Amino acid sequence: MRRAAPNPYKNLLYKDYPKKNADRVNAMAREKVMSDVAKKQIAEKVYERLEPKINEKTANMNSIATKTACKLVKTAIEKAVNEGVDRVMLDITDKRKKT
């Protein structure tokens, strides 16, 4: 932005934008990391890795029990990922505030 032209864009000058500091940039990065899309992607990757083991364990069950078990495991993974990511991000935030 230092080399950008000082001409207004939509009636705003560069000086009209709020200053960015390290805390604000870190907060925006945490929001991006903690987004539901990121959590869902992590949960899907974990489920993909566990799916063969789940299929192996539920091979001798009937189809309804197999589908129920798969849904239960998928829900448990999503819940664990949500709680884990939130806990890690809050831990990082708390540690930075203490220092």
C-alpha positions as CSV (number, residue, x, y, z in Angstrom):
1,M,0.0,0.0,0.0
2,R,3.0,2.3,0.4
3,R,3.5,2.4,-3.4
4,A,-0.2,2.7,-4.2
5,A,-1.6,5.8,-5.6
6,P,-3.1,8.1,-3.0
7,N,-6.2,8.6,-5.1
8,P,-9.5,7.8,-3.4
9,Y,-11.3,4.6,-4.1
10,K,-15.1,4.8,-3.7
11,N,-14.5,8.0,-1.7
12,L,-12.1,6.4,0.7
13,L,-8.5,7.2,1.2
14,Y,-6.0,4.8,2.6
15,K,-5.8,6.8,5.8
16,D,-9.5,6.1,6.3
17,Y,-8.9,2.4,6.8
18,P,-8.3,1.1,10.3
19,K,-4.8,0.3,11.4
20,K,-3.9,-3.3,11.5
21,N,-1.9,-4.5,14.5
22,A,-0.6,-8.0,15.4
23,D,-3.5,-8.8,17.7
24,R,-6.1,-8.0,15.0
25,V,-4.2,-10.0,12.4
26,N,-3.9,-13.0,14.7
27,A,-7.6,-12.8,15.6
28,M,-8.5,-12.8,11.9
29,A,-6.2,-15.8,11.3
30,R,-7.8,-17.7,14.2
31,E,-11.3,-17.0,12.8
32,K,-10.2,-18.4,9.5
33,V,-8.7,-21.5,11.0
34,M,-11.7,-22.1,13.3
35,S,-14.2,-21.8,10.5
36,D,-16.8,-24.6,10.1
37,V,-15.4,-25.4,6.7
38,A,-11.9,-26.1,8.1
39,K,-13.4,-28.2,10.9
40,K,-15.5,-30.2,8.5
41,Q,-12.5,-30.9,6.2
42,I,-10.5,-32.2,9.2
43,A,-13.4,-34.4,10.3
44,E,-13.8,-35.8,6.8
45,K,-10.1,-36.6,6.5
46,V,-10.2,-38.4,9.9
47,Y,-13.3,-40.4,8.9
48,E,-11.7,-41.4,5.6
49,R,-8.7,-42.8,7.5
50,L,-11.0,-44.7,9.9
51,E,-13.5,-45.9,7.4
52,P,-11.7,-49.2,6.5
53,K,-11.4,-50.1,10.1
54,I,-15.1,-49.2,10.8
55,N,-16.1,-51.4,7.8
56,E,-14.0,-54.2,9.1
57,K,-15.6,-54.1,12.5
58,T,-19.2,-53.8,11.2
59,A,-18.9,-56.4,8.4
60,N,-20.9,-59.0,10.3
61,M,-23.7,-56.6,11.3
62,N,-26.9,-56.1,9.4
63,S,-27.2,-53.1,7.1
64,I,-29.2,-50.9,9.4
65,A,-26.7,-51.5,12.3
66,T,-23.8,-50.8,10.0
67,K,-25.3,-47.5,8.8
68,T,-26.1,-46.5,12.3
69,A,-22.6,-47.3,13.5
70,C,-21.1,-45.3,10.7
71,K,-23.3,-42.3,11.4
72,L,-22.5,-42.5,15.1
73,V,-18.8,-42.6,14.4
74,K,-19.0,-39.7,11.9
75,T,-20.9,-37.6,14.4
76,A,-18.5,-38.4,17.2
77,I,-15.5,-37.5,15.0
78,E,-17.1,-34.1,14.1
79,K,-17.8,-33.4,17.7
80,A,-14.3,-34.3,18.8
81,V,-12.8,-32.2,16.0
82,N,-14.9,-29.2,16.9
83,E,-14.1,-29.4,20.6
84,G,-10.4,-30.1,19.9
85,V,-9.9,-27.2,17.5
86,D,-11.7,-24.8,19.8
87,R,-9.7,-25.9,22.8
88,V,-6.4,-25.6,21.0
89,M,-7.3,-22.2,19.6
90,L,-8.5,-20.9,22.9
91,D,-5.3,-22.3,24.6
92,I,-3.2,-20.4,22.1
93,T,-5.2,-17.2,22.7
94,D,-4.9,-17.5,26.5
95,K,-1.1,-18.1,26.4
96,R,-0.6,-15.1,24.2
97,K,-2.6,-12.9,26.6
98,K,-0.6,-14.1,29.6
99,T,2.7,-13.2,28.0
